[in-house]
């Protein structure tokens, strides 16, 4: 873990604490790496709800509610699918905001 990563996790924690936010992450190509960086710091359960590693199309479609048409039209590593992954996760876990990572 680099000092820069620790610094960024602390900054995320501060923003979430100040605004009363919770967050979650949907990861694909990173295989949970970003989530592991966040979880390596003490106290993150106050704002970090969790993550989903949605490597397979079926997980994106079934668990994150990404439409089949969307993945087949744009591809699994597209911006529309990434947006849908984040929106699906947010709806699924009820966090204030979410993000997703997908790509090659």
C-alpha positions as a printed Julia matrix, in Angstrom:
104×3 Matrix{Float64}:
   0.0     0.0     0.0
   1.53    3.29   -1.08
   1.28    6.46    0.98
  -0.67    8.04   -1.89
  -3.34    5.32   -1.73
  -3.65    5.74    2.04
  -3.97    9.49    1.57
  -6.76    9.06   -0.98
  -8.67    6.57    1.17
  -8.46    9.01    4.09
  -9.74   11.81    1.84
 -12.67    9.63    0.75
 -13.39    8.81    4.39
 -13.39   12.5     5.32
 -15.77   13.47    2.51
 -18.15   10.65    3.38
 -18.02   11.47    7.09
 -18.6    15.19    6.52
 -21.56   14.6     4.21
 -23.0    11.54    5.9
 -22.5     9.39    2.81
 -22.0     5.69    2.36
 -20.41    4.17   -0.7
 -19.96    0.88   -2.54
 -17.93   -0.29   -5.53
 -18.71   -2.59   -8.46
 -15.45   -3.87   -9.92
 -14.77   -5.98  -12.96
 -11.28   -5.95  -14.46
  -9.63   -4.91  -11.19
 -10.94   -8.0    -9.41
 -11.58   -6.19   -6.12
  -8.27   -4.33   -5.94
  -9.79   -0.9    -5.2
 -12.04   -2.39   -2.54
  -9.08   -4.12   -0.92
  -7.18   -0.82   -0.76
 -10.13    0.83    0.97
 -10.66   -2.09    3.35
  -7.0    -2.12    4.36
  -7.58    1.02    6.42
  -9.14    0.95    9.89
 -12.58    2.46   10.42
 -13.82    2.31    6.83
 -16.94    0.39    7.81
 -18.35    3.75    8.86
 -18.77    4.68    5.19
 -17.88    1.7     2.98
 -20.84   -0.64    2.53
 -19.04   -3.2     0.37
 -18.3    -4.28   -3.15
 -19.17   -6.7    -5.9
 -16.61   -8.2    -8.24
 -18.71   -8.69  -11.34
 -16.24  -10.33  -13.66
 -18.83  -12.41  -15.5
 -21.56  -10.93  -17.69
 -24.13  -12.96  -15.77
 -23.2   -11.21  -12.5
 -23.47   -7.81  -14.15
 -26.86   -8.69  -15.56
 -28.37  -10.67  -12.69
 -26.91   -9.08   -9.57
 -26.28   -5.51  -10.75
 -29.34   -5.32  -13.03
 -27.35   -4.37  -16.12
 -29.61   -5.03  -19.08
 -28.73   -7.84  -21.45
 -29.35   -5.54  -24.38
 -26.88   -3.04  -22.93
 -24.05   -5.55  -22.54
 -24.64   -7.04  -25.96
 -24.99   -3.7   -27.73
 -22.13   -1.81  -26.08
 -19.96   -4.6   -24.7
 -19.17   -5.42  -21.1
 -16.28   -2.96  -20.9
 -18.15    0.12  -22.09
 -19.1     3.38  -20.41
 -22.87    2.62  -20.59
 -22.29   -0.72  -18.83
 -20.04    0.9   -16.21
 -22.75    3.47  -15.45
 -25.37    0.74  -15.22
 -23.14   -1.31  -12.9
 -22.82    1.63  -10.5
 -26.54    2.42  -10.62
 -27.48   -1.23  -10.12
 -25.18   -1.59   -7.13
 -26.45    1.61   -5.55
 -30.04    0.4    -5.86
 -29.13   -3.06   -4.6
 -27.24   -2.03   -1.44
 -28.84    1.34   -0.7
 -25.69    3.4    -0.44
 -25.55    7.16   -1.03
 -23.28    6.78   -4.03
 -21.39    4.12   -5.88
 -18.81    3.74   -8.57
 -17.77    1.03  -10.94
 -14.61   -0.02  -12.7
 -14.6    -1.98  -15.91
 -12.35   -2.1   -18.92
  -9.43   -3.78  -20.48
